[in-house]
Amino acid sequence: MKDGDYIGARAPYGYRKDPDNCHKLLIDEDTAPVVRQIFEWAHGHVALNRIVRNLNEMGITAPSHYKKSTGEITSPGLIGSGKWQTRTVMKILESEVYTGDLVQGKTKIVDHQQVKAGEDNLIIARRTHEPIISYELFTAVQEYRKQICEESRAVPKRPYTPNIFKGKVFCADCGRSLHRQRAERKKGPDVYWFHCLTNSRVAKDSCKGVMMQETELIATVTAILEKELSVALGMSLPLFQLEAKQKKDKDRLKTQMSARRQETEKKRRLIRGLYENFVQGILTNEEYFELKADYEESIRTLSGEIEALEKDMDALDSRLVRCRSMEKDAKSLTQDHALTAELIDRLIERIEIDHERNIHVTFRFKSEFQGKAVEPCTKNM
């Protein structure tokens, strides 16, 4: 690195590796103009979101998909959605590599984990390759971005209220997570909205769009959840009867496991008897190994059956715990009508809202109980 060798696995977007020396960077004529355009937009004070939207609307291939097309990326885990993102543009705008300098050592390995390194770990080599932009352009962009950050920090901000739907609410049209936005009010509490950013962040008219006020979402989801819990809990035995049935089922499983363990021990005694008969010459070599293989296969089958029965026992215990928890949650929701982040996380997998403001909720408790040979749990009646 001190000699100006590039040690990255892949060349930065806008460059390609020299086929004669993998530690040297050459201009990629296909993507360097895109990098130059990004810096020119930023220098012209075009917002990051607008830059991203421009790139997507122009149909420019995102870096990971471009690298896939050139064969530099082959792992599916390194290939994104195919759309430009603000973090991708930010990474390009922050990289000194486009000025012709190499600044390496920004990360280091600590306890087998890659972490951000301090300034003292940086290794800087000047003019190691052809620049895409000038120092002046790069510096001007950094100064403007710093100014924007400082101005943003200087504006007093009221803290956001907790987002109880964090990671749960999605656009039914494009599948992207909905953004929670605040409308501040001088009088009264702030108003929060959930809306899809695809049209503003990805490309215009690429999604039908979604917008819903948080209070409406809370009220609707609460009503849906109360109803679904009532239905799920009302479809089965009262909890005290379920507990009795659980005990009966567990006793049955214990009996089956005991029988299989006894049968396993019997097979092992038979194998020991076979060996004695083989040593005494009662069994031939072929007979001994054939019978031994049959007994060992029976033991393996019995071991698999015992393991399956043990899992059934664990499932019964887990199910009873979930039933009790669901009953408690249902009572709390019915009494208080208060939706909390903890309640949502336990009971809801995903919430989707379409452009007509229809809400579809995927419940965790339905996926747990549907399709199993156990009855849904219920509250006491």
JOTA-V884416 format. One record per residue. RES is the residue in one letter. SS is DSSP state (A for helix, B for strand, O for the rest). PSI is psi in radians with two decimals (* if undefined). NEAR is the number of other C-alpha atoms within 12 Angstrom. Layout:
res=[RES:RES]
ss=[SS:SS]
psi=[PSI:PSI]
near=[NEAR:NEAR]
//
This chain:
res=[M:K:D:G:D:Y:I:G:A:R:A:P:Y:G:Y:R:K:D:P:D:N:C:H:K:L:L:I:D:E:D:T:A:P:V:V:R:Q:I:F:E:W:A:H:G:H:V:A:L:N:R:I:V:R:N:L:N:E:M:G:I:T:A:P:S:H:Y:K:K:S:T:G:E:I:T:S:P:G:L:I:G:S:G:K:W:Q:T:R:T:V:M:K:I:L:E:S:E:V:Y:T:G:D:L:V:Q:G:K:T:K:I:V:D:H:Q:Q:V:K:A:G:E:D:N:L:I:I:A:R:R:T:H:E:P:I:I:S:Y:E:L:F:T:A:V:Q:E:Y:R:K:Q:I:C:E:E:S:R:A:V:P:K:R:P:Y:T:P:N:I:F:K:G:K:V:F:C:A:D:C:G:R:S:L:H:R:Q:R:A:E:R:K:K:G:P:D:V:Y:W:F:H:C:L:T:N:S:R:V:A:K:D:S:C:K:G:V:M:M:Q:E:T:E:L:I:A:T:V:T:A:I:L:E:K:E:L:S:V:A:L:G:M:S:L:P:L:F:Q:L:E:A:K:Q:K:K:D:K:D:R:L:K:T:Q:M:S:A:R:R:Q:E:T:E:K:K:R:R:L:I:R:G:L:Y:E:N:F:V:Q:G:I:L:T:N:E:E:Y:F:E:L:K:A:D:Y:E:E:S:I:R:T:L:S:G:E:I:E:A:L:E:K:D:M:D:A:L:D:S:R:L:V:R:C:R:S:M:E:K:D:A:K:S:L:T:Q:D:H:A:L:T:A:E:L:I:D:R:L:I:E:R:I:E:I:D:H:E:R:N:I:H:V:T:F:R:F:K:S:E:F:Q:G:K:A:V:E:P:C:T:K:N:M]
ss=[O:O:O:O:O:O:O:O:O:O:O:O:O:O:B:B:B:B:O:O:B:B:B:B:B:B:B:O:O:O:O:A:A:A:A:A:A:A:A:A:A:A:A:O:O:O:O:A:A:A:A:A:A:A:A:A:A:O:O:O:O:O:A:A:A:A:A:A:A:A:O:O:O:O:O:A:A:A:O:O:O:O:O:O:O:A:A:A:A:A:A:A:A:O:O:A:A:A:A:O:O:B:B:B:O:O:B:B:B:B:O:O:B:B:B:B:O:O:A:A:A:O:B:B:B:O:O:O:O:O:O:O:O:O:A:A:A:A:A:A:A:A:A:A:A:A:A:A:A:A:A:A:A:A:O:O:O:O:O:O:O:O:O:O:O:O:O:O:B:B:B:O:O:O:O:O:B:O:B:B:B:B:B:O:O:O:O:O:O:O:B:B:B:B:B:O:O:A:A:A:A:O:O:O:O:O:O:O:O:O:B:B:B:A:A:A:A:A:A:A:A:A:A:A:A:A:A:A:A:A:A:A:A:O:O:O:O:O:A:A:A:A:A:A:A:A:A:A:A:A:A:A:A:A:A:A:A:A:A:A:A:A:A:A:A:A:A:A:A:A:A:A:A:A:A:A:A:A:A:O:O:O:O:O:A:A:A:A:A:A:A:A:A:A:A:A:A:A:A:A:A:A:A:A:A:A:A:A:A:A:A:A:A:A:A:A:A:A:A:A:A:A:A:A:A:A:A:A:A:A:A:A:A:A:A:A:O:O:O:O:A:A:A:A:A:A:A:B:B:B:B:B:B:O:O:O:O:O:B:B:B:B:B:A:A:A:A:A:A:O:O:O:O:O:O:O:O:O:O:O:O]
psi=[-0.68:-0.50:0.02:0.29:2.36:2.21:0.08:2.69:-0.61:2.58:2.57:2.64:2.27:-0.26:2.90:2.78:2.49:2.14:-0.37:-0.22:1.80:-0.13:0.12:2.51:2.43:2.67:2.34:1.87:-0.35:-0.58:-0.32:-0.70:-0.53:-0.77:-0.78:-0.72:-0.68:-0.78:-0.64:-0.69:-0.83:-0.68:-0.49:0.21:0.53:2.28:2.67:-0.77:-0.67:-0.64:-0.81:-0.79:-0.72:-0.83:-0.77:-0.72:-0.48:-0.13:0.41:2.24:2.32:2.67:-0.81:-0.66:-0.56:-0.78:-0.54:-0.72:-0.48:-0.09:0.06:-0.48:2.19:-0.36:2.20:-0.51:-0.29:0.00:2.13:-2.70:-0.26:-0.08:2.59:2.52:2.75:-0.64:-0.54:-0.79:-0.71:-0.73:-0.70:-0.79:-0.39:-0.11:2.11:-0.21:-0.48:-0.13:-0.05:0.01:2.69:2.08:1.81:2.92:0.37:-0.33:2.82:2.89:2.13:2.09:0.80:0.25:2.42:2.11:2.82:2.35:2.84:3.06:-0.57:-0.20:-0.14:2.47:2.01:2.22:2.19:2.55:0.92:-0.26:3.00:2.27:2.69:-0.60:2.89:2.80:-0.70:-0.76:-0.77:-0.80:-0.74:-0.70:-0.73:-0.69:-0.69:-0.75:-0.65:-0.70:-0.76:-0.73:-0.75:-0.70:-0.66:-0.72:-0.51:-0.35:2.13:2.37:2.35:2.45:2.55:2.60:2.71:2.47:1.74:-0.25:0.26:2.19:0.17:-0.34:2.25:2.76:2.22:-0.35:-0.93:-0.23:-0.05:2.67:2.41:2.48:2.36:2.06:2.54:2.39:1.91:2.50:2.44:-0.60:2.25:2.99:2.68:2.70:2.34:2.48:2.63:2.22:2.78:2.34:0.09:-0.77:-0.52:-0.43:-0.52:-1.19:2.57:2.44:0.37:-0.07:2.61:-0.35:2.54:2.43:2.26:2.40:2.49:-0.68:-0.66:-0.71:-0.76:-0.83:-0.75:-0.79:-0.66:-0.81:-0.74:-0.76:-0.74:-0.78:-0.81:-0.67:-0.72:-0.75:-0.83:-0.73:-0.36:0.02:0.02:-2.84:2.64:2.70:-0.69:-0.59:-0.63:-0.71:-0.70:-0.73:-0.67:-0.76:-0.74:-0.75:-0.69:-0.68:-0.71:-0.75:-0.68:-0.70:-0.75:-0.71:-0.71:-0.75:-0.71:-0.59:-0.68:-0.72:-0.65:-0.78:-0.63:-0.76:-0.65:-0.65:-0.67:-0.66:-0.72:-0.67:-0.63:-0.75:-0.72:-0.73:-0.61:-0.77:-0.66:-0.07:0.14:-0.61:2.49:2.92:-0.77:-0.74:-0.73:-0.90:-0.54:-0.82:-0.70:-0.74:-0.67:-0.79:-0.70:-0.65:-0.67:-0.69:-0.71:-0.73:-0.77:-0.68:-0.70:-0.69:-0.68:-0.73:-0.71:-0.69:-0.66:-0.66:-0.67:-0.67:-0.81:-0.68:-0.66:-0.76:-0.78:-0.69:-0.73:-0.68:-0.75:-0.67:-0.81:-0.71:-0.73:-0.73:-0.72:-0.78:-0.72:-0.75:-0.77:-0.76:-0.68:-0.66:-0.80:-0.39:0.60:2.02:2.24:2.84:-0.67:-0.72:-0.77:-0.75:-0.65:-0.64:-0.35:2.29:-0.76:2.51:2.21:2.39:2.30:3.12:-0.28:0.19:0.39:2.46:2.25:2.21:2.24:2.11:2.50:-0.71:-0.46:-0.75:-0.48:-0.62:-0.42:2.47:0.11:2.77:0.67:2.66:2.61:2.59:2.89:2.93:2.90:2.40:*]
near=[22:18:18:22:26:33:22:24:15:26:33:34:40:35:38:32:26:18:11:10:13:18:23:30:35:30:29:27:16:20:27:27:21:34:39:30:26:42:40:24:26:32:25:18:21:21:25:32:28:28:36:38:31:30:32:31:23:17:17:27:28:33:38:30:25:31:30:22:15:21:15:24:20:16:13:13:11:17:22:20:20:22:30:37:31:25:18:26:33:23:22:35:37:25:30:33:39:43:33:30:31:34:31:29:24:22:19:18:13:10:7:7:10:12:14:16:17:13:14:14:18:18:23:24:22:23:23:25:28:24:30:37:33:21:21:18:26:32:22:23:32:25:19:22:25:16:15:19:13:13:12:12:11:10:10:9:10:13:11:16:17:14:27:25:35:24:21:33:39:37:35:29:27:26:24:30:26:34:29:30:21:23:18:17:11:9:8:8:15:19:21:27:25:37:35:36:33:34:26:28:29:33:29:21:18:21:23:24:31:33:30:33:24:31:21:20:32:28:19:25:38:32:22:28:41:32:20:27:35:27:21:31:35:24:21:23:23:24:30:20:19:28:25:16:22:29:18:16:23:24:18:18:26:23:18:23:26:20:19:27:25:18:23:26:20:19:27:25:18:23:26:19:20:28:23:16:20:21:14:13:14:15:19:17:17:14:17:25:18:18:25:26:19:19:26:23:18:24:26:20:19:27:24:18:23:26:20:19:27:23:19:26:26:19:24:32:22:19:29:32:19:28:39:25:24:40:32:25:33:37:22:20:28:21:13:13:22:25:33:24:18:16:28:33:24:26:39:35:24:29:36:36:36:28:21:16:24:22:30:24:31:26:30:25:33:27:17:26:27:16:11:14:13:24:28:34:41:36:31:23:14]
//
